[in-house]
Each structure stands twice: as structure tokens, then as C-alpha cells.
Amino acid sequence: MAPTLEKELETYKRELHTLKAQSGKFVLISGDEVLSTWSSYEDAIQEGYRVCGLDRRFLVKKIEPYPRVLFNSRSVEPVCQR
């Protein structure tokens, strides 16, 4: 079974109040530690493999103060119909 990134996602949620100042950048997290932030996804991934190698899990996530809704499962009808 593939390892999950639950611990890293929890770390992101816990540290988001601090990370908001760098909104739009990419954060590199391993376990319960924020390792660094980067301007590009590619640089963050490269640093993740440099620091963690292939043996240690890491997460690269764009810092967004408010999560985007990517899917809405309900049809919304207008409230006011004339």
C-alpha cells in the first residue's frame, strides 16, 4: 500500500496561519516540519528530492489562504424566479 501524506497535510493546515504571508508560493513539508518555501513548483520538488531523497515522504503544495472549490456536486437553482 502506498504511503499517504496525511501527516504533511495536517502540518500544512496547522502552519497555514504563518504560511499565508507567502501566499502563491509553494511550501515543502516532510512529516511535521515545514522545510522551505519556493516561487516555483519545480524548484520545490527538486529541493524535496535533494533533501528527502527517495526514502522520505514529502509534500509540495501551493500556499492558498482559502481552499479552492474544484467540484460542486449539486445543481443550484435560482432562489428568485419570476
C-alpha positions as CSV (number, residue, x, y, z in Angstrom):
1,M,0.0,0.0,0.0
2,A,1.3,3.4,-0.9
3,P,2.1,5.8,1.9
4,T,-0.2,8.7,2.4
5,L,0.6,12.3,3.1
6,E,-1.9,12.8,6.0
7,K,0.8,14.0,8.4
8,E,2.1,16.5,5.9
9,L,-1.4,17.8,5.1
10,E,-2.1,18.2,8.8
11,T,1.2,20.1,9.1
12,Y,0.1,22.4,6.3
13,K,-3.2,23.1,8.0
14,R,-1.6,23.7,11.3
15,E,1.0,26.1,9.8
16,L,-1.3,27.9,7.3
17,H,-1.7,31.0,9.6
18,T,2.1,31.5,9.3
19,L,2.3,30.5,5.6
20,K,-0.4,32.9,4.5
21,A,2.2,35.7,4.3
22,Q,3.8,33.8,1.4
23,S,0.5,33.1,-0.5
24,G,1.1,31.9,-4.1
25,K,4.4,30.3,-3.3
26,F,5.0,26.5,-2.8
27,V,5.7,25.0,0.6
28,L,7.9,21.9,1.1
29,I,6.8,19.8,4.0
30,S,8.1,16.5,5.4
31,G,6.4,14.9,8.3
32,D,5.5,17.6,10.8
33,E,8.2,20.0,9.6
34,V,7.9,22.9,7.1
35,L,11.3,22.7,5.3
36,S,11.1,25.7,3.0
37,T,9.1,27.8,0.5
38,W,9.7,28.3,-3.2
39,S,8.5,30.5,-6.0
40,S,8.0,27.6,-8.4
41,Y,6.7,24.1,-8.1
42,E,9.6,22.7,-10.0
43,D,12.2,24.2,-7.6
44,A,10.3,22.9,-4.6
45,I,10.1,19.4,-6.0
46,Q,13.8,19.5,-6.8
47,E,14.6,20.6,-3.3
48,G,12.3,17.9,-1.9
49,Y,14.2,15.1,-3.7
50,R,17.6,16.7,-2.7
51,V,16.7,16.9,1.0
52,C,14.5,13.9,1.4
53,G,15.7,11.6,-1.3
54,L,13.5,8.6,-2.3
55,D,13.3,7.2,1.2
56,R,11.4,10.0,3.0
57,R,7.9,11.3,2.1
58,F,7.4,15.0,1.4
59,L,4.7,17.3,0.2
60,V,4.8,20.3,-2.2
61,K,1.7,22.4,-2.0
62,K,0.7,25.8,-3.3
63,I,0.0,28.1,-0.4
64,E,-3.6,29.3,-0.7
65,P,-5.2,31.0,2.3
66,Y,-8.6,29.9,1.1
67,P,-9.1,26.4,-0.5
68,R,-10.5,26.5,-4.0
69,V,-13.6,24.6,-4.7
70,L,-12.9,22.4,-7.7
71,F,-16.1,20.5,-7.9
72,N,-19.7,21.2,-7.0
73,S,-21.9,18.1,-6.8
74,R,-25.2,19.9,-6.6
75,S,-27.2,21.8,-9.2
76,V,-28.1,25.2,-7.9
77,E,-31.5,26.7,-8.8
78,P,-32.1,30.4,-8.7
79,V,-33.8,31.5,-5.5
80,C,-35.9,34.2,-7.1
81,Q,-37.9,33.0,-10.1
82,R,-40.4,35.4,-11.7
